[in-house]
């Protein structure tokens, strides 16, 4: 067992535990903190796989921006000691059934998939200027439109949070 395998299993267990804590805790701020830890763990897996650009984007955009927006919205719209309501039995059973069905689908696909042995491909490095031009291009494979859509959505969330806070 190599060090990379040990680190991967540690990160996978860390992400799984923090994910469960995110959805099971009654405190909203604790849920946001656990979500932040899940996003950092995901960035760790990206770095472990050698995807430094994706890991950096994961930390800057998700762990930095989105979680700060969540915390800002929570602190702006809720009281200090707000506790999430408990689930009713029917919603809990529906969620449990959906989780079991999803796990069954994942296991089925994993068992039916024929994994191919990796070939010895040399990694190619692309410079940051080319990545920036591709991300901001408006052609078929560009990311300008989704980027603008997400920025408008985040702006709408901030304005909505301010309007909700002003009503109080």
Number of C-alpha atoms within 10 A of each C-alpha: 5 7 8 11 11 11 14 17 13 13 20 17 13 15 21 14 14 21 18 14 17 22 14 13 16 15 14 21 19 15 19 19 17 21 23 22 19 24 22 20 25 21 25 22 21 17 15 16 12 12 13 15 13 15 21 16 13 20 19 13 12 18 21 15 13 15 17 15 16 18 15 13 19 17 15 16 18 13 9 11 9 12 13 11 8 10 10 8 9 9 10 12 12 11 13 12 12 12 12 12 12 12 12 12 12 11 11 11 11 11 10 8 8 8 8 6 6 6 6 6 6 6 7 6 6 8 8 10 9 9 12 12 12 15 17 14 14 12 11 6 10 15 16 14 14 11 13 11 11 11 12 12 12 15 12 12 15 17 13 14 18 14 12 14 14 10 7 6
